[in-house]
Amino acid sequence: MSALNTRVSILALACAVSSYSVMAEDSSLTNPNISAVLDGYYQTGDRPLAERAEGFGLGETELALSANIDEMFYGKVTAIIESHDGETELNLEEAFIQTLAMPYGLSVRAGRFLSDIGYLNNQHLHTDSFSDRPAAYRAFLGGHYFDDGIRLNYVAPTDLYWTLGVEAFKGESLRAADAHGERDFDNLGVYSALTKMGGDIGIESSWQLGLSYLRNQNGQAYAEDEHNEEEEGHDEEHAGHSHSASYTGKNTYIADVVYKWAPNGNYKYQNLTVSGEYFRVTDIFAMEPGHIVEADHEDISSDDYHQGWYVSSVYQFSPRWSAGIRYGQVDTYEVHGDHLHPQQLKESEVSLAWHSSHFSTVRLQYTHQTGTNLDGFEDDNILTLQYVMSLGAHGAHQY
C-alpha cells in the first residue's frame, strides 16, 4: 500500500509539473505585462481648461497590468495617479476585456476604456509629443474621453486599411452642467460611430483619414433654467477632476487626418508626423420652441455650435531628438444671464524633446496663448519642462 501511495504521489506531482509547464509556455498567463509611466513637470503659468497648474507638479502617473486571459480574451487595467489642487487622486482609466478570436474581422471590447473617436483620443497621454492635449480635446472631451461601455469593431478585408466601429457609453463625464441637480439624465447617455482608413504611399509614407460621430443624449444645457451654471455651478461640478468636458452638445462631429514619413521606411533615425483634427459640437442649448437668446446684440438660436481644431507637425531629426510645432483654436459660447458670450482660445506651441531611449523623454515646451472672454485667464507666454519615463513592459503605440 505504501508503494502504491508513493506511485500515486509521484504521478500527481508529475501531472502538476506538466500542467504548470504548459501554462508557462504562454508567458502572458504566467507573466503579465506590468508597467508604470512617470510624468512630472515645472510650468511657469496656468493654461485654460488644462490639468497642469503653475509651478512643480505631477501629471498622470500610469500603472498598467495587461495579459491574454486565454486564447479567446485579452484584459487590461490602467490606474492613474495625479495631483490636482494640492491633492493626490487615484482614477481608474481602463479596466476592459477584448475578444481575440471572433470571425469576419469583428472584435468586441467591454468595460472601461478609451473611446476610439478622433485620432488622439485612443492614445494614452504619455505618448503625446506635447505636454497637454490640444485645446479642442480639453474643451470637448475633458482631455481624453474614457468611459464605461462596449465597442464593436470591424476590420474590412480590403487592400487599404479600413475599420468601422460603434460604441455605447454611460456618458457621465460628457453630461451638461447641472447647477441645481434637477436634470433627469439618461443612464446610457453616449453613442458613437466611427470609421478610419489608411494606406501606404511607396515605402516611405503612410496616411490615415478618420470620421467620427458622437451622440450625447445628456449634452444640451438649458439656457434659461441654468443660466448661472457657468458662473456658479460649472467650476463646482468639474472640481472633482473627473476629466469632464467643459463644453457639451447633443452632436459632436470629428474629422482627422494623419500623414507619416520616414526615409526608406525606417522610423528609428528620422521620421515626420503631420496631423490635424476638426471638432464641431452642435445643439448645445435646449430651449423652448421659438425662444431666442441674445449674444452680444446678435440673435442666436438653438442652432449655435462650438468648434475647435488643431494642426501639428513633429519631426524626429535624430534618434534622440525631436521637435514639434502645433497651432490650435476653440470657439465656444458661455451662458450669461439671458444672453450668450462668445469665447475664443488660441494656442501656438513649440516643443523640443530629448529621448535618451524609447522609454525616457525630457521635453521643453513654449506656449503662447490668447483668450477672449475666458474668466481668470489672460494672454500669456508659458514654458513647460516635462519628463516622461516608462518602466516595465509596455504595449506598442497606436498609429
RAVEN-V51696 format. One record per residue. N is the residue number from 1. RES is the residue in three letters. PHI is phi in degrees with one decimal (* if undefined). D_FIRST is the distance of its C-alpha to the first C-alpha in whole Angstrom. Layout:
n = (N & N)
res = (RES & RES)
phi = (PHI & PHI)
d_first = (D_FIRST & D_FIRST)
This chain:
n = (1 & 2 & 3 & 4 & 5 & 6 & 7 & 8 & 9 & 10 & 11 & 12 & 13 & 14 & 15 & 16 & 17 & 18 & 19 & 20 & 21 & 22 & 23 & 24 & 25 & 26 & 27 & 28 & 29 & 30 & 31 & 32 & 33 & 34 & 35 & 36 & 37 & 38 & 39 & 40 & 41 & 42 & 43 & 44 & 45 & 46 & 47 & 48 & 49 & 50 & 51 & 52 & 53 & 54 & 55 & 56 & 57 & 58 & 59 & 60 & 61 & 62 & 63 & 64 & 65 & 66 & 67 & 68 & 69 & 70 & 71 & 72 & 73 & 74 & 75 & 76 & 77 & 78 & 79 & 80 & 81 & 82 & 83 & 84 & 85 & 86 & 87 & 88 & 89 & 90 & 91 & 92 & 93 & 94 & 95 & 96 & 97 & 98 & 99 & 100 & 101 & 102 & 103 & 104 & 105 & 106 & 107 & 108 & 109 & 110 & 111 & 112 & 113 & 114 & 115 & 116 & 117 & 118 & 119 & 120 & 121 & 122 & 123 & 124 & 125 & 126 & 127 & 128 & 129 & 130 & 131 & 132 & 133 & 134 & 135 & 136 & 137 & 138 & 139 & 140 & 141 & 142 & 143 & 144 & 145 & 146 & 147 & 148 & 149 & 150 & 151 & 152 & 153 & 154 & 155 & 156 & 157 & 158 & 159 & 160 & 161 & 162 & 163 & 164 & 165 & 166 & 167 & 168 & 169 & 170 & 171 & 172 & 173 & 174 & 175 & 176 & 177 & 178 & 179 & 180 & 181 & 182 & 183 & 184 & 185 & 186 & 187 & 188 & 189 & 190 & 191 & 192 & 193 & 194 & 195 & 196 & 197 & 198 & 199 & 200 & 201 & 202 & 203 & 204 & 205 & 206 & 207 & 208 & 209 & 210 & 211 & 212 & 213 & 214 & 215 & 216 & 217 & 218 & 219 & 220 & 221 & 222 & 223 & 224 & 225 & 226 & 227 & 228 & 229 & 230 & 231 & 232 & 233 & 234 & 235 & 236 & 237 & 238 & 239 & 240 & 241 & 242 & 243 & 244 & 245 & 246 & 247 & 248 & 249 & 250 & 251 & 252 & 253 & 254 & 255 & 256 & 257 & 258 & 259 & 260 & 261 & 262 & 263 & 264 & 265 & 266 & 267 & 268 & 269 & 270 & 271 & 272 & 273 & 274 & 275 & 276 & 277 & 278 & 279 & 280 & 281 & 282 & 283 & 284 & 285 & 286 & 287 & 288 & 289 & 290 & 291 & 292 & 293 & 294 & 295 & 296 & 297 & 298 & 299 & 300 & 301 & 302 & 303 & 304 & 305 & 306 & 307 & 308 & 309 & 310 & 311 & 312 & 313 & 314 & 315 & 316 & 317 & 318 & 319 & 320 & 321 & 322 & 323 & 324 & 325 & 326 & 327 & 328 & 329 & 330 & 331 & 332 & 333 & 334 & 335 & 336 & 337 & 338 & 339 & 340 & 341 & 342 & 343 & 344 & 345 & 346 & 347 & 348 & 349 & 350 & 351 & 352 & 353 & 354 & 355 & 356 & 357 & 358 & 359 & 360 & 361 & 362 & 363 & 364 & 365 & 366 & 367 & 368 & 369 & 370 & 371 & 372 & 373 & 374 & 375 & 376 & 377 & 378 & 379 & 380 & 381 & 382 & 383 & 384 & 385 & 386 & 387 & 388 & 389 & 390 & 391 & 392 & 393 & 394 & 395 & 396 & 397 & 398 & 399)
res = (MET & SER & ALA & LEU & ASN & THR & ARG & VAL & SER & ILE & LEU & ALA & LEU & ALA & CYS & ALA & VAL & SER & SER & TYR & SER & VAL & MET & ALA & GLU & ASP & SER & SER & LEU & THR & ASN & PRO & ASN & ILE & SER & ALA & VAL & LEU & ASP & GLY & TYR & TYR & GLN & THR & GLY & ASP & ARG & PRO & LEU & ALA & GLU & ARG & ALA & GLU & GLY & PHE & GLY & LEU & GLY & GLU & THR & GLU & LEU & ALA & LEU & SER & ALA & ASN & ILE & ASP & GLU & MET & PHE & TYR & GLY & LYS & VAL & THR & ALA & ILE & ILE & GLU & SER & HIS & ASP & GLY & GLU & THR & GLU & LEU & ASN & LEU & GLU & GLU & ALA & PHE & ILE & GLN & THR & LEU & ALA & MET & PRO & TYR & GLY & LEU & SER & VAL & ARG & ALA & GLY & ARG & PHE & LEU & SER & ASP & ILE & GLY & TYR & LEU & ASN & ASN & GLN & HIS & LEU & HIS & THR & ASP & SER & PHE & SER & ASP & ARG & PRO & ALA & ALA & TYR & ARG & ALA & PHE & LEU & GLY & GLY & HIS & TYR & PHE & ASP & ASP & GLY & ILE & ARG & LEU & ASN & TYR & VAL & ALA & PRO & THR & ASP & LEU & TYR & TRP & THR & LEU & GLY & VAL & GLU & ALA & PHE & LYS & GLY & GLU & SER & LEU & ARG & ALA & ALA & ASP & ALA & HIS & GLY & GLU & ARG & ASP & PHE & ASP & ASN & LEU & GLY & VAL & TYR & SER & ALA & LEU & THR & LYS & MET & GLY & GLY & ASP & ILE & GLY & ILE & GLU & SER & SER & TRP & GLN & LEU & GLY & LEU & SER & TYR & LEU & ARG & ASN & GLN & ASN & GLY & GLN & ALA & TYR & ALA & GLU & ASP & GLU & HIS & ASN & GLU & GLU & GLU & GLU & GLY & HIS & ASP & GLU & GLU & HIS & ALA & GLY & HIS & SER & HIS & SER & ALA & SER & TYR & THR & GLY & LYS & ASN & THR & TYR & ILE & ALA & ASP & VAL & VAL & TYR & LYS & TRP & ALA & PRO & ASN & GLY & ASN & TYR & LYS & TYR & GLN & ASN & LEU & THR & VAL & SER & GLY & GLU & TYR & PHE & ARG & VAL & THR & ASP & ILE & PHE & ALA & MET & GLU & PRO & GLY & HIS & ILE & VAL & GLU & ALA & ASP & HIS & GLU & ASP & ILE & SER & SER & ASP & ASP & TYR & HIS & GLN & GLY & TRP & TYR & VAL & SER & SER & VAL & TYR & GLN & PHE & SER & PRO & ARG & TRP & SER & ALA & GLY & ILE & ARG & TYR & GLY & GLN & VAL & ASP & THR & TYR & GLU & VAL & HIS & GLY & ASP & HIS & LEU & HIS & PRO & GLN & GLN & LEU & LYS & GLU & SER & GLU & VAL & SER & LEU & ALA & TRP & HIS & SER & SER & HIS & PHE & SER & THR & VAL & ARG & LEU & GLN & TYR & THR & HIS & GLN & THR & GLY & THR & ASN & LEU & ASP & GLY & PHE & GLU & ASP & ASP & ASN & ILE & LEU & THR & LEU & GLN & TYR & VAL & MET & SER & LEU & GLY & ALA & HIS & GLY & ALA & HIS & GLN & TYR)
phi = (* & -63.0 & -64.2 & -64.1 & -62.2 & -63.8 & -65.3 & -64.0 & -64.5 & -63.5 & -64.1 & -63.7 & -64.3 & -63.1 & -64.2 & -64.5 & -63.5 & -62.3 & -62.4 & -63.6 & -63.2 & -63.7 & -63.7 & -68.4 & -64.5 & -96.7 & -64.1 & -70.6 & -81.4 & -103.6 & -140.5 & -64.6 & -70.5 & -123.9 & -145.1 & -139.2 & -124.4 & -102.1 & -135.1 & -134.4 & -158.7 & -131.0 & -132.9 & -87.9 & -165.5 & -94.7 & -118.3 & -59.7 & 67.5 & -99.7 & -85.2 & -76.1 & -101.9 & -64.0 & 97.0 & -76.9 & -169.0 & -109.3 & -83.4 & -89.5 & -87.5 & -103.3 & -118.3 & -130.9 & -136.1 & -146.8 & -172.9 & -70.5 & -73.6 & -159.7 & -72.7 & -108.6 & -136.7 & -120.8 & -133.6 & -149.6 & -128.7 & -130.6 & -107.5 & -120.5 & -109.7 & -145.3 & -108.1 & -149.7 & 52.9 & 80.2 & -117.9 & -96.3 & -123.1 & -117.2 & -124.2 & -94.8 & -88.5 & -138.0 & -162.3 & -138.4 & -115.7 & -134.9 & -71.5 & -117.9 & -133.6 & -77.0 & -81.2 & 60.5 & 72.7 & -94.2 & -151.7 & -128.1 & -124.5 & -140.2 & 125.2 & -111.4 & -160.4 & -77.3 & -64.1 & -91.5 & -69.5 & 68.8 & -96.6 & -82.9 & -61.3 & -82.7 & -106.9 & -70.1 & -61.1 & -69.5 & -85.1 & -68.5 & -94.3 & -134.2 & -71.5 & -133.1 & -65.6 & -56.6 & -57.8 & -62.7 & -65.8 & -66.5 & -77.1 & -103.1 & -127.3 & 66.7 & 96.4 & -156.3 & -97.4 & -123.8 & -162.5 & -88.9 & 178.2 & -144.5 & -134.4 & -116.8 & -116.9 & -135.4 & -105.5 & -75.9 & -81.8 & -118.2 & -63.3 & -79.6 & -67.2 & -146.9 & -130.1 & -129.6 & -150.1 & -131.5 & -136.8 & -136.7 & -133.6 & -65.7 & 86.2 & -61.9 & -74.8 & -109.4 & -72.0 & -63.7 & -61.5 & -130.2 & -63.5 & -108.0 & 64.8 & -106.9 & -77.7 & -105.6 & -83.2 & -71.8 & -70.4 & -108.1 & -100.8 & -128.9 & -128.6 & -140.4 & -137.7 & -151.0 & -145.0 & -138.1 & -141.2 & -166.2 & -172.1 & -101.5 & -118.5 & 68.4 & -99.9 & -105.6 & -128.2 & -148.5 & -145.7 & -150.7 & -119.9 & -141.0 & -130.9 & -136.1 & -131.4 & -124.4 & -101.7 & -113.3 & -64.6 & -111.4 & -90.0 & -83.6 & -93.4 & -101.9 & -65.0 & -82.2 & -75.7 & -124.0 & -68.9 & -98.9 & -64.5 & -72.1 & -81.6 & -111.9 & -96.3 & -62.6 & -65.4 & -65.9 & -66.0 & -96.2 & -70.2 & -73.4 & 58.4 & -100.5 & 58.4 & -78.2 & -70.5 & -84.8 & -131.6 & -127.2 & -166.3 & -77.2 & -128.5 & -125.0 & -115.4 & -132.7 & -121.5 & -136.9 & -141.9 & -137.6 & -131.2 & -129.1 & -139.2 & -149.8 & -61.0 & 60.2 & 75.5 & -98.6 & -81.9 & -67.3 & -98.3 & -147.3 & -165.1 & -131.3 & -126.3 & -118.8 & -143.2 & -161.9 & -142.4 & -125.7 & -115.9 & -136.5 & -112.1 & -113.5 & 51.7 & -85.9 & -128.1 & -102.8 & -132.4 & -63.5 & -54.9 & 83.9 & -73.0 & -119.8 & -107.6 & -91.3 & -124.8 & 51.5 & 70.8 & -118.2 & -75.1 & -123.0 & -108.7 & -70.7 & -83.5 & -64.8 & -148.1 & -93.0 & -151.1 & -163.7 & -160.7 & -154.4 & -131.9 & -140.5 & -137.9 & -127.4 & -120.8 & -90.6 & -95.8 & -158.0 & -58.0 & -111.6 & -132.9 & -143.9 & -135.5 & -140.7 & -130.1 & -150.9 & -126.6 & -143.0 & -152.2 & -130.7 & -124.9 & -134.5 & -123.0 & -126.8 & -79.6 & -131.4 & 62.0 & -101.1 & -145.1 & -111.9 & -107.9 & -72.1 & -123.1 & -148.7 & -133.8 & -121.6 & -134.0 & -114.6 & -135.3 & -132.8 & -130.9 & -132.2 & -125.4 & -112.0 & -111.6 & -63.9 & -157.8 & -65.0 & -103.0 & -141.3 & -140.6 & -119.6 & -124.9 & -114.9 & -130.7 & -113.8 & -126.7 & -109.5 & -119.6 & -130.6 & -133.4 & -124.8 & 60.7 & -98.2 & -60.6 & 86.6 & -127.2 & -124.1 & -58.1 & -158.0 & -116.4 & -127.2 & -107.9 & -128.7 & -110.9 & -133.5 & -122.6 & -134.3 & -126.6 & -109.4 & -119.2 & 85.0 & -74.6 & -137.6 & -66.5 & -64.7 & -80.2 & -69.2 & -60.2)
d_first = (0 & 4 & 5 & 5 & 6 & 9 & 10 & 11 & 12 & 14 & 15 & 16 & 18 & 20 & 21 & 22 & 24 & 26 & 27 & 29 & 30 & 32 & 33 & 35 & 36 & 39 & 40 & 42 & 39 & 37 & 40 & 43 & 47 & 48 & 52 & 55 & 58 & 61 & 64 & 67 & 71 & 74 & 77 & 81 & 81 & 80 & 80 & 80 & 77 & 75 & 72 & 73 & 75 & 78 & 76 & 73 & 70 & 67 & 66 & 63 & 60 & 57 & 54 & 52 & 48 & 48 & 45 & 44 & 42 & 40 & 42 & 44 & 45 & 47 & 47 & 50 & 51 & 54 & 55 & 58 & 60 & 63 & 66 & 69 & 72 & 70 & 67 & 64 & 62 & 59 & 59 & 56 & 58 & 55 & 52 & 52 & 49 & 51 & 50 & 49 & 49 & 51 & 53 & 57 & 58 & 57 & 55 & 55 & 54 & 54 & 54 & 56 & 58 & 61 & 63 & 64 & 68 & 70 & 70 & 69 & 67 & 63 & 63 & 62 & 65 & 64 & 65 & 68 & 71 & 73 & 72 & 73 & 72 & 76 & 78 & 77 & 74 & 74 & 77 & 75 & 71 & 71 & 70 & 67 & 66 & 62 & 61 & 59 & 59 & 58 & 59 & 59 & 60 & 61 & 62 & 64 & 63 & 67 & 68 & 69 & 67 & 67 & 65 & 66 & 64 & 64 & 63 & 63 & 63 & 63 & 66 & 67 & 68 & 71 & 72 & 76 & 77 & 77 & 79 & 79 & 75 & 77 & 76 & 73 & 71 & 69 & 65 & 65 & 68 & 68 & 68 & 68 & 69 & 69 & 69 & 69 & 70 & 70 & 71 & 72 & 75 & 75 & 72 & 74 & 74 & 72 & 73 & 72 & 74 & 72 & 74 & 72 & 73 & 72 & 73 & 72 & 73 & 73 & 75 & 79 & 81 & 83 & 87 & 88 & 86 & 84 & 87 & 86 & 82 & 83 & 85 & 83 & 79 & 79 & 78 & 76 & 74 & 73 & 72 & 69 & 68 & 66 & 68 & 70 & 73 & 76 & 78 & 77 & 78 & 77 & 77 & 76 & 77 & 76 & 76 & 75 & 76 & 74 & 75 & 73 & 74 & 73 & 74 & 73 & 70 & 69 & 68 & 67 & 70 & 73 & 73 & 75 & 74 & 77 & 76 & 78 & 77 & 79 & 79 & 81 & 80 & 82 & 82 & 82 & 84 & 84 & 87 & 89 & 91 & 94 & 93 & 95 & 94 & 96 & 95 & 98 & 100 & 99 & 97 & 94 & 92 & 88 & 88 & 88 & 85 & 83 & 83 & 81 & 81 & 80 & 80 & 78 & 78 & 76 & 76 & 74 & 76 & 73 & 70 & 70 & 73 & 74 & 77 & 78 & 80 & 80 & 83 & 82 & 84 & 83 & 86 & 85 & 87 & 86 & 88 & 90 & 92 & 93 & 93 & 91 & 91 & 90 & 88 & 88 & 85 & 86 & 84 & 84 & 81 & 81 & 78 & 77 & 73 & 71 & 68 & 66 & 63 & 62 & 60 & 63 & 67 & 70 & 73 & 76 & 78 & 81 & 82 & 86 & 86 & 88 & 88 & 91 & 90 & 87 & 87 & 86 & 86 & 89 & 89 & 87 & 86 & 83 & 80 & 77 & 74 & 71 & 68 & 65 & 61 & 58 & 55 & 51 & 51 & 54 & 54 & 57 & 60 & 62 & 65)
